[in-house]
Amino acid sequence: FYLLSSSIIENSMSSNYKLNHTDSLGNGDANSLRSNRENIFSDLTSLAQSEKAVEELLIQQTPMQASDDHLIEFSEALRTVAKALRGSAEGKALAQAEAAEWKRRYELERSKNLDLLRQAPLNEEANSMEMDHIAKSPRLHVPENGKSTRYALERICAHEVLQDCEPNSPIGSNNKLKRKASFKLSWGCKGQANDQHKKDIVSFESGNITTADRSSKQISLTWETSPQNVLIFTKPKSTSVQVLSVEMVRWLREQKGLNVYVEPRVKAELLSESSSFDFVQTWEDDKEISLLHPKIDLVITLGGDGTVLWAASMFKGPVPPIVPFSMGSLGFMTPFHSEQYRECLEAVLKGPLSITLRHRLQCHIIRDKARHDYETEENMLVLNEVTIDRGITSFLTNLECYCDNSFVTCVQGDGLILSTTSGSTAYSLAAGGSMVHPQVPGILFTPICPHSLSFRPLILPDHVTVRVQVPFNSRSSAWVSFDGKGRKQLEAGDALVCSMAPWPVSTACQVESTNDFLRSIHDGLHWNLRKTQSSDGPRET
C-alpha cells in the first residue's frame, strides 16, 4: 500500500513540477507544455487504473479483516488519498488547457501586432489623406424659424466621389468612371446640444428606463458636389409624357449642362424627333444596367407610381435619389407637378431637399430539391409587396408562416401579402391592411380572403425574417409575384424568405414626408371624406 501510494504521489508531484514551469501567458517550455497536453489523457488513465487497483485490494482485504480497526482506518485513508490525487490530476489538466489557450492567444495577438507594424508605413499616407477629408467636411446646422432650439446633425449615408482611373491603367480599358456627385443625409434632434444622433435609444440611468429623443420627422439631402449625370425614366405609350421628355432633356442639356441618360426606347423616340439628341446616352444590354449606380447622380421619373417602381427595379443595390413627376392616374409617390418641372429641378439641383426613405424587401426562393438553405435563386427586391396566391387552381392556398424560425400561423385562403410600408396603400390596403407612413420601418403581414373570421393583418418589425413555405400536404402549389412581376411557382416543400433590404429608395418630397403622405391619401383615396354635419340642427340642451 505504501509503495503504491508513494508511486502515485511521486507521479503527481512530477507532473505539477512540469506545470509550474509554464507562466500565466503560456510562454514557458513549449515542448514540455505540448508533451503534457498530449499525455494528459494517459496520465488520467493511469491514475484511474491505480485508484481502481487500490479499491480492488481494499475489497479483498476488508472482508477478511473487518474486525481490525486499524485496517479500516488505513483503507479510509487510502480512499481519501485517491480522491485527492484524482482532484489534483483534474486540476492539473484544467491548468494545462488554460495555459495552452493563453499561449495560443498570446501568439495570435503577437502575430497581429507584427502585421500591423509591417503595414503601418503603407497606411500612413492613406490615413493622413482620410483625416484631411474628414476635417474639411462641412456640417450643416439648420435653425428652425430663427428660434434658439439647438439641433444635432448626423450623417447616415455619404457617397464618395468616384475618381477617374489611374494614369497607369491600360489605354484601351473601358473601366473609366465618370466623377459622381457626393452628398450627405442629415437630420435633427431637438433639445440635444451634442453631435450624437439618438434614434429610439433606451437609457437606464438612475434605474429609470426612458427613451431618448427620436430623430426629427424629416431627412434632408445636401449636395457636396454638383450633380452631373441624370437618368430619366418615362411612362411608355403616352403622348404627353413623350412631349415633356423632349422638352426636359433639351433643357437639362442646354441650360444645366448635365449628361442625360435614358432608356433605349426613349433614345429612339428622341432621335426620331430630331437628330440633335445624339448627345443622349443609354445602355445596350442588361449587363450595362448593373453599372448604372456608379454613374448616375439623380433619377427623374415621368409617369405614375408604376414608373417609380420600374425605376427602382433597375437598381439591384443602392438607388440614387429619385425626383418623381406626376403624370399618371394615382400619385402616392409622385408629388411634383410636371407643369412646374423647371422650378422643381432648380430647387433639387441646388439643394438641400427633403426626402422620404422608402424601405424595400429582399426575397429569395429556396427549392425543396436544394441541399442547403444557401442554395437559393436570385434575390428579388420589391418596393411595394410580394404576393403569394393560389393562381388558377380552385383549392385554397395552404401556407406555413415562420418569423425568425418561430411558427406564426398557417394561411388558408386566397393567399398572403408581405408588404412594405410604402406598399401599404396598394394591394395590402385593398385586402384590409392598415395604411402606414412610408418611413415607419416594418413588414405588413396581410392575408388575402382568409377562411377565418379571426385572421387579422399584422405589422411586424423590420429586423425579422419571414419564411413562407408550402407544406407537403398541400392540395396544390402556390404562385408568387414581386411588385406584380416575375411570377414564379412554389411547389410543395418550396419556401419564400423575405427580409428588409439594406438599400432603401429615396424619393424627393414637395414639402416634407408627412405632409406629402397625408396629401396623397386625401387626394388619391379621398380618405374619411364625407359631408360635414350642418350647424343649424337640434342642439343639446
Buried (B, 14 or more C-beta within 10 A) or exposed (E): BEEBBEEBBEBBEEBBEBBEEBEEEBBBEEEEBEEBBEBBEEBBEBBEEBBEEBBEBBEEBEEEEEEEEEBBEBBEEBBEBBEEBBEBBEEBBEBBEEBBEBBEEBBEEEEEEEEEEEEEEEEEEEEEEEEEEEEEEEEEEEEEEEEEEBBBBBBEBEBEEEEEEEEEEEEEEEEEEEBBBBBBBBBBBEEBEEEEBBEEEEEEEEEEEEEBBEBBBBBBBBBBEBBBBBBBBBBBEBEEBBEBBBEBBBBBBEEBEBBBBBBEEBBEBBEEBEEEBEEBEBBEEEEEEEEBBEBBBBBBBBBBBBBBBBBBBBBBEBBBBBBBBBBBEBBBBBBBBBEEBEEBBEBBBEBBBBBBBBBBBBBBBBEEEBEEEEEBEEEBBBBBBBBBBBBEEEEBBBBBBBBEEEEBBEBBBBBBBBBBBBBBBBBBBEBBBBBBBBBEBBBBBBBBBBEEEEBEBBBBEBEBBBBBBBEEEBEBBBBBBBBBEBEBEBBBBBBBBBBBBEBBBBBBBBEBBBBBBEBBBEEBBEEEEEEEEEEEEEEEE
